[in-house]
Amino acid sequence: MASPTLAPAPPASAEHTAEAARTTPPRWLRWATLITLIVVALVIRIQFLDIETLDYRAFLSRWYETLDTQGFGAFREKFADYNYPYLYLIWILTALNMPALIGIKAISIAFDVLLAFFAYRIVALRTPRFSLRALAFGIVLLLPSVIANSAYWGQADAIYSAFVLGGVYFLMRATPQSSRMNSIWACVMFGVAIAFKLQAVFVMPVLLWLLIRRRLPWYSLLAIPIVYVLLDLPALVAGAPWHEALTVYLDQTGSYQQLTLGAANLYQLIPVSGDVTWLAQLGIAVAAAIIVAFLVWSVWKRPAVTPTSILAVATASSVLVPFLLPAMHDRYFYTAEILSVVLAFYLPLRFVLIPILIQAAAIGVYHASLTGDQGQLMGGPGGGAAARPGGPGGGAAFDGTVAGGPGRGDRGASSGPGSSGQGPSSRGDDGYSSGRGDAALSIYASMMGLAALGVVYAVFDVVRRGRARNERDTGSPFRNRP
């Protein structure tokens, strides 16, 4: 997938320009290739547009109905547990009179394309070869998990992940001479990503790393809260309470008390029962300790900061954090699924096993969730196929009683789309419970664990190669390091 040598983003030299001229097809052919890939992706996605999942019936359609009947004034009261930017997009659908199901899925599919675009741009920093850039674009656009997430499930993970990739792209573009604007744009992207979904924080350790390595100006981080507040501002002007705008994610993080909610993470591999709050706290502590240890090691050893190392650290963070944290949902490795594919274009061919393992785990988890292999999400076995009203395990299984009345994203104890459907047991007063799934989920978690080990190895392999290259170029492993 990538050449066996590592290199940072190639400089805009005469040699690089000449190579680009030799390897780049005519403009019309490049556009035709990308458009063809988009058309193929759309044709595949169209096959699933009429499928209604439980999340759609219980939450997304109700949010649409609330915004359709009450207009923008609906934001005066809390009717959903997602942050406002995503709800703005649904409001736009109502203003355009677009059908709810098609419109909601169309939003996610549009961001699938943006996701693939940033994958294309990141690979373009690595190579001038259009064939590799187009390959990255096509792979991301046609990943089974990406198709299932948007076209089948109607979820919004492509939205925040597209902006996460945009943030990583601008971080990789930043050089000591042009770091200010690229760093600000990167933090703007991360601010937008967090405004859509909290899961964007899984990649945030890369910002801490660049900050302590003095490759990210501290003031650029101010863009993250500024963008977040600006995106909430329209709802606040419409009358939304400040308290709800600022605590929406606090409410989400306190809504689940299971070690895993369908995610292929560490807790699928640990057979425990009873109150396991201690294990949840241990997982949080271990995740924090690994991040701190890496930052301390980075200050001590001062590994070179290159576009490749930035991408590798971001990918490792997106895998390790949800693998170790408790209360993770089935879709929380979505960003890792994309970043691991893009990283493969920067690494020796043997590392292609990492995105293969992650995607295999994702496919298994999605199958478990959308077909009801866990017997919970979609109303039992056959639930995925049951997504049409009246089908087996489908609409008849949902009686429309969602806590808080129509339009509220409370699902009793659960709190919105993408819950693994654990129901009232998602939260209890007796601390964390296991939430461990069946043997298949343990296999998927093992795959993700192997991928986590692989991406950690990839980070240190990038560092080792960077150090060897630095020694070869400068005669010292410590010269010319930022």
C-alpha positions in Angstrom: 0.0 0.0 0.0 2.9 2.3 0.7 6.6 2.2 -0.1 8.8 0.5 2.4 10.6 3.8 3.4 9.4 6.5 5.7 9.7 10.2 4.9 8.1 13.3 6.1 5.9 15.4 3.8 8.1 16.0 0.7 9.3 19.5 0.2 8.2 21.6 -2.7 11.5 21.2 -4.6 12.2 21.0 -8.2 12.9 17.3 -7.9 9.5 16.7 -6.2 7.8 18.9 -8.8 9.3 16.8 -11.6 8.3 13.6 -9.9 4.7 14.9 -9.5 4.7 15.8 -13.2 5.8 12.3 -14.2 3.2 10.5 -12.0 0.2 12.8 -12.2 -2.4 12.0 -14.9 -4.3 14.8 -16.7 -6.7 16.8 -14.6 -9.8 15.5 -16.4 -8.7 11.9 -15.6 -8.1 12.7 -12.0 -11.5 14.2 -11.6 -13.1 11.4 -13.5 -11.5 8.8 -11.2 -12.6 10.5 -8.1 -16.1 11.1 -9.4 -16.4 7.5 -10.5 -15.4 6.4 -6.9 -18.1 8.7 -5.5 -20.7 7.4 -7.9 -19.8 3.8 -7.0 -20.0 4.6 -3.3 -23.4 6.3 -3.7 -24.8 3.4 -5.7 -23.8 1.0 -2.8 -25.3 3.3 -0.2 -28.6 3.8 -2.0 -29.4 0.1 -1.4 -29.7 0.8 2.4 -31.4 4.2 2.5 -34.9 2.8 3.3 -33.7 0.9 6.3 -34.9 2.2 9.7 -32.9 1.3 12.7 -34.1 1.4 16.3 -32.0 4.5 16.8 -33.7 6.2 14.0 -37.2 5.4 15.2 -36.6 6.1 18.8 -34.4 9.2 18.5 -33.5 10.7 15.1 -37.0 10.7 13.7 -38.4 12.2 16.9 -35.8 15.0 16.8 -36.7 15.7 13.2 -40.4 15.8 14.2 -39.7 18.2 17.1 -37.8 20.6 14.9 -40.3 20.2 12.1 -43.3 21.2 14.3 -41.6 23.7 16.5 -39.0 25.2 14.2 -35.8 26.7 15.6 -37.6 27.7 18.7 -37.4 24.1 19.8 -34.0 24.8 21.1 -35.5 26.6 24.0 -36.0 23.3 25.7 -33.8 20.2 25.7 -35.3 17.5 23.4 -32.1 15.6 22.4 -28.9 14.7 24.1 -26.7 15.5 21.1 -25.0 18.9 21.0 -26.6 21.6 18.9 -24.5 21.6 15.7 -25.9 18.2 14.6 -29.4 19.3 15.4 -28.9 22.4 13.2 -28.4 20.1 10.3 -31.6 18.2 11.1 -33.4 21.6 11.3 -32.1 22.5 7.8 -33.6 19.2 6.6 -37.0 20.3 8.0 -36.6 23.7 6.4 -36.0 22.1 3.0 -38.9 19.6 3.5 -36.5 16.7 3.0 -37.9 13.3 4.2 -36.4 12.6 7.6 -34.8 9.2 6.9 -33.3 10.1 3.5 -32.1 13.5 4.8 -30.5 12.2 7.9 -28.6 9.6 6.0 -27.7 12.1 3.3 -26.0 14.3 5.8 -23.8 11.4 7.0 -23.1 10.3 3.5 -22.0 13.8 2.5 -19.4 13.8 5.3 -18.3 10.3 4.1 -17.0 12.2 1.1 -15.4 14.9 3.2 -13.7 12.2 5.2 -12.3 10.6 2.1 -11.2 14.0 0.9 -9.1 14.6 4.0 -7.7 11.1 3.7 -6.7 12.0 0.1 -5.1 15.2 1.3 -3.1 13.5 4.0 -1.7 10.9 1.7 -0.9 13.7 -0.8 1.5 15.0 1.9 3.3 11.7 1.6 3.5 11.1 -2.1 2.8 13.0 -5.4 1.5 9.8 -6.9 -2.2 10.3 -7.8 -2.8 6.5 -7.9 -2.0 6.2 -4.1 -4.0 9.3 -3.2 -7.0 8.0 -5.2 -6.6 4.6 -3.6 -6.8 6.2 -0.1 -9.9 8.2 -1.2 -11.6 5.0 -2.5 -10.7 2.8 0.4 -12.0 5.2 3.0 -15.2 5.8 0.9 -15.8 2.1 0.5 -14.9 0.8 3.9 -17.7 -1.5 5.1 -17.9 0.2 8.5 -18.1 3.6 6.9 -20.9 2.5 4.6 -22.8 0.8 7.4 -22.4 3.7 9.8 -23.9 6.3 7.4 -26.1 4.5 4.9 -27.4 1.7 7.0 -27.4 3.0 10.6 -27.8 6.7 9.8 -25.2 7.7 12.4 -23.1 10.9 12.5 -19.6 9.5 13.2 -18.4 10.6 9.8 -19.1 14.2 10.7 -16.8 14.6 13.7 -14.2 12.1 12.2 -14.0 14.2 9.1 -13.0 17.2 11.1 -10.6 15.2 13.2 -8.9 14.1 10.0 -8.9 17.8 8.9 -7.2 18.7 12.2 -4.6 16.0 11.8 -4.0 17.2 8.2 -3.3 20.7 9.3 -1.0 19.5 12.1 1.0 17.5 9.6 1.2 20.5 7.3 2.6 22.7 10.0 6.3 23.4 9.9 8.5 25.6 12.2 8.1 28.3 9.5 4.4 27.9 9.0 3.1 26.5 12.2 1.0 29.4 13.4 -1.8 29.4 10.8 -1.8 25.6 10.2 -1.9 25.0 14.0 -4.8 27.4 14.4 -6.7 25.8 11.5 -6.0 22.4 13.1 -7.5 23.5 16.4 -10.5 25.0 14.6 -11.1 21.6 13.0 -10.8 19.9 16.4 -13.2 22.5 17.9 -15.8 21.7 15.2 -15.2 17.9 15.8 -15.8 18.2 19.6 -18.8 20.4 19.0 -20.4 17.5 17.1 -19.3 14.6 19.3 -17.2 14.2 22.4 -15.4 11.2 21.0 -13.1 13.5 19.1 -11.2 13.8 22.4 -9.7 10.4 21.8 -7.2 12.0 19.4 -6.5 15.1 21.6 -3.3 13.6 23.2 -1.5 14.4 19.9 -2.1 18.1 20.7 -0.6 17.7 24.1 2.4 16.0 22.6 2.9 18.8 20.0 2.4 21.4 22.7 5.2 20.1 25.0 7.4 19.7 21.9 6.8 23.3 21.0 5.4 22.5 17.7 1.9 23.8 18.6 1.6 27.4 19.8 -0.4 27.4 23.1 -2.7 30.2 21.9 -3.9 28.0 19.0 -5.6 25.8 21.5 -8.0 28.7 22.3 -9.6 28.1 19.0 -11.2 24.8 20.3 -13.4 26.4 23.0 -14.1 29.5 20.9 -15.3 27.4 18.0 -17.4 25.2 20.3 -19.2 28.2 21.9 -19.7 29.9 18.5 -21.4 26.8 17.1 -23.7 26.7 20.2 -24.4 30.4 19.9 -27.4 30.1 17.5 -29.2 27.8 19.9 -28.3 30.1 22.8 -29.8 33.0 20.9 -32.9 31.0 20.3 -33.3 30.6 24.1 -31.3 27.4 24.9 -30.1 27.5 28.5 -26.3 28.1 28.9 -26.2 25.3 31.5 -27.4 22.7 29.1 -25.1 23.9 26.3 -22.1 23.6 28.5 -23.0 20.3 30.3 -24.4 18.2 27.4 -21.3 16.0 27.4 -21.2 15.8 31.2 -24.7 14.3 31.0 -23.6 11.8 28.4 -20.5 10.6 30.3 -22.6 10.0 33.4 -25.3 8.0 31.6 -23.6 4.6 31.4 -22.2 2.4 34.1 -21.1 -0.7 32.2 -17.5 -1.5 31.3 -18.4 -2.0 27.7 -21.5 -1.3 25.7 -20.8 -3.5 22.6 -17.3 -2.1 22.0 -14.5 -4.4 21.0 -12.3 -3.2 23.9 -10.4 -4.7 26.8 -13.4 -5.4 28.9 -14.8 -8.0 26.5 -11.8 -10.1 27.5 -12.2 -9.9 31.3 -14.8 -12.2 32.8 -16.0 -10.3 35.9 -19.3 -9.9 37.6 -20.8 -7.8 40.3 -19.7 -4.3 41.1 -16.6 -3.6 39.0 -16.3 0.1 39.5 -12.7 -0.5 40.6 -11.9 -2.0 37.2 -13.5 1.0 35.4 -11.4 3.3 37.5 -8.3 1.2 36.9 -8.9 1.4 33.1 -9.2 5.2 33.3 -6.0 5.4 35.3 -4.1 3.1 33.0 -5.2 5.2 29.9 -4.1 8.4 31.6 -0.8 6.8 32.8 0.1 5.7 29.3 -0.5 9.2 27.9 1.5 10.8 30.6 4.3 8.2 30.3 4.5 8.8 26.5 4.7 12.6 27.1 7.4 12.2 29.7 9.3 9.9 27.4 8.9 12.3 24.6 10.4 15.2 26.6 13.3 12.9 27.7 14.1 11.3 24.4 12.9 14.1 22.1 11.9 12.0 19.1 11.7 13.8 15.9 8.3 15.4 15.1 7.5 14.7 11.5 4.2 14.3 9.6 4.5 10.6 9.9 5.1 10.6 13.7 2.1 13.0 14.1 -0.2 10.7 12.2 1.2 7.6 14.0 0.6 9.2 17.5 -2.9 10.4 16.5 -3.8 6.9 15.3 -2.4 5.2 18.4 -4.4 7.5 20.6 -7.6 6.9 18.7 -7.1 3.1 19.2 -5.7 2.9 22.8 -8.0 5.4 24.5 -11.3 3.7 23.6 -9.7 0.3 24.1 -8.9 1.1 27.7 -11.7 3.4 28.8 -14.9 2.0 30.3 -18.4 2.7 29.0 -17.4 2.6 25.3 -20.0 2.1 22.7 -19.8 -0.1 19.6 -19.0 2.8 17.2 -16.3 4.5 19.3 -13.4 3.1 17.2 -14.7 4.8 14.1 -12.0 7.4 13.9 -9.4 4.7 14.4 -10.8 2.8 11.5 -10.1 5.7 9.2 -6.7 6.9 10.6 -5.3 3.4 10.6 -6.0 3.1 6.9 -4.4 6.5 6.2 -1.4 5.6 8.4 -0.8 2.5 6.3 0.2 4.7 3.4 3.0 6.1 5.5 4.4 2.8 6.8 6.1 -0.3 5.4 3.7 -2.8 3.9 3.7 -5.2 6.8 1.8 -2.6 8.9 -1.2 -3.0 6.6 -2.3 -5.7 9.1 -3.3 -3.0 11.5 -6.2 -1.5 9.5 -7.2 -5.0 8.4 -7.5 -6.1 12.1 -9.4 -2.9 13.1 -11.8 -3.2 10.1 -12.4 -6.9 10.8 -13.3 -6.1 14.4 -15.5 -3.2 13.3 -17.4 -5.4 10.8 -18.0 -7.9 13.5 -19.2 -5.4 16.0 -21.5 -3.7 13.5 -22.9 -7.1 12.6 -23.5 -7.8 16.3 -25.2 -4.5 16.8 -27.3 -4.2 13.7 -28.5 -7.8 13.6 -29.1 -8.1 17.3 -26.5 -10.8 17.9 -26.2 -9.3 21.4 -30.0 -9.7 21.7 -30.3 -6.1 22.8 -29.9 -3.3 20.3 -32.4 -4.1 17.6 -34.9 -6.1 19.5 -33.3 -9.5 19.3 -32.0 -11.7 16.6 -32.9 -10.5 13.2 -33.2 -7.0 14.4 -31.1 -5.5 11.7 -33.2 -7.0 9.0 -36.1 -5.9 11.2 -35.4 -2.3 10.8 -38.6 -1.8 8.8 -41.8 -1.4 10.7 -43.6 -4.7 11.2 -40.5 -6.8 10.3 -39.1 -9.5 12.6 -37.7 -7.8 15.6 -38.4 -4.4 14.0 -41.0 -1.7 14.6 -43.3 -3.9 16.6 -40.6 -4.3 19.2 -40.6 -0.6 19.9 -43.6 0.9 21.6 -42.6 4.5 21.4 -42.2 5.0 25.1 -39.1 6.9 25.5 -38.5 8.6 28.8 -39.3 12.3 28.7 -41.9 11.9 25.9 -41.6 12.3 22.2 -38.4 13.9 21.0 -36.4 13.3 24.1 -33.2 11.4 23.7 -33.3 9.7 27.1 -34.1 6.0 26.3 -34.8 5.6 29.9 -31.4 5.2 31.3 -29.7 5.3 28.0 -29.1 8.6 26.2 -29.3 8.6 22.5 -28.4 7.1 19.2 -25.7 4.6 19.1 -26.3 3.2 22.5 -25.8 -0.5 22.5 -29.3 -0.8 23.7 -28.4 -2.1 27.1 -31.7 -0.5 28.3 -32.3 0.4 31.9 -29.4 -1.7 33.0 -27.1 0.8 31.4 -27.1 2.7 34.5 -27.5 1.7 38.1 -26.9 2.9 41.6 -24.6 0.0 42.5 -21.6 1.1 40.4 -20.3 -0.4 37.2 -21.3 -3.8 35.8 -19.5 -5.8 33.2 -21.6 -5.5 30.1 -19.4 -8.2 28.5 -20.9 -9.7 25.3 -20.7 -13.1 23.7 -17.7 -15.1 22.5 -17.8 -13.4 19.1 -17.3 -10.0 20.8 -14.3 -11.4 22.6 -12.8 -12.4 19.3 -13.4 -8.9 17.9 -11.8 -7.4 21.1 -8.8 -9.7 20.6 -8.4 -8.3 17.1 -8.6 -4.8 18.4 -6.1 -5.6 21.1 -3.6 -6.9 18.5 -4.2 -3.8 16.4 -3.5 -1.7 19.5 -0.2 -3.5 20.1 0.6 -3.1 16.4 0.0 0.6 16.4 2.1 1.1 19.5 4.9 -0.8 17.7 4.3 1.4 14.7 4.8 4.6 16.7 8.2 3.4 18.0 9.2 2.1 14.6 8.5 5.5 13.2 10.6 7.0 16.0 13.4 4.6 15.4 13.5 5.2 11.7 13.4 8.9 12.2 16.3 8.7 14.6 18.3 6.6 12.1 17.6 9.0 9.3 18.5 12.0 11.5 21.8 10.3 12.4 22.5 9.6 8.8 21.7 13.1 7.7 23.4 15.0 10.6 25.8 12.6 12.2 24.0 12.9 15.5 20.7 11.7 16.9 20.2 14.9 18.8 20.9 17.6 16.2 18.2 19.6 14.4 15.4 18.3 16.6 12.5 20.6 17.4 
